[in-house]
Amino acid sequence: MKPAQGETELIRRLKNPKLKNKAFEDLLDVHQERLYWYIRKIVLSHDNTNDVLQNTFIRVYNGIQGFKENSALHTWMFRIAYNECIRFLEKNKIKPAFNQNDHNNDYLNKLTQDPYFNGEEVQLKLHAIISNLSEKQQLVFQMKYFDDLSFREISEILNVSENTLKSSYYSAVRTIEKEIVRDTIQTI
């Protein structure tokens, strides 16, 4: 996938030693919040997210010269963020949020007690349903639904075929729809 023209210009500036620092500030302005929330869904806590985000941007800054532009810049950065999340979780012997089938209540408690979560009851129900999906379904659903990534981008990030991702995603959607209908019927 070829980068958009604005992105091509940003990449050119990032690779130019004289323009790199200012270009990196622009990169942060554009991508920092989106990557924060992507990482947050995996490592859960705000402090851990900030640590992983910082490590991600250090790797992006140091590795931009090696970026081959075979994918969009944000796809490359999401891949780095995903790898940093996995490194952090393994180093700290923490189970990823999408692998907490035994810890669903812990996940929901952290979510509701988090001062940065301002979700309504419907959002809380959605997160409760998502927390019961398989690891793969959770990850793919979150990347597609919350992060608005294409199947192609998710495929590049996770190194999984698009068809496999589509199958996982639509299976997750069916499960979520079924649970929402079930909850709605029970409340009537």
Phi, psi and omega in degrees: 000124180280139179292153177292162185300317178298322179291321178300318178295318178298317179297318178301315180293321179296327181275352178268114183306327181285334184251355190302313185296315179293319179297323179294322174301317178296319177300315178300315180302321184279320192248348188298312183295316181298316178292325177304309185289330174297311180295319183302323180293340181264315185262350173073305188277149181299313182296315178297321179299315179298321178297313181293320179298316178299315178298323178298311182290331174296316179295321178297312181301312182286336186256002186299328179297330180273357179291118187273354178065029174280346178223175176292152180302316182294328177295316178299318180291323176297321178297317177297315180299317179300314179297321178295321177300312181297316178301313182298314182295318179294316180299321183263007179052047179249139175282138178296152181304324181280005179234042185243045180303327177278346188241030182301317180295321178299316178301311182293323177296315178299319181297311184287332180273350181289124180295343180270351179270122180238036186286153175270176182302321180296317178296320179296319177298317179300314180295325178296318179294315180300322182294345178264358177285165175294162180306311182296317180296319179300310184297312182294316180299314181297319181292322181282311187281308185275321184267353176057040177269149177283163177298326178296315179296316179298320178301317179292323181290313186266350182059049179229148182295149180300320181297320177297318179295317179299317179300314179296316182296309184290332173294318177296317179299315179299318179296316180297313179300316180299316180292321179295317178298315180300314179297320180295316179297321181293331182274351181277000000 
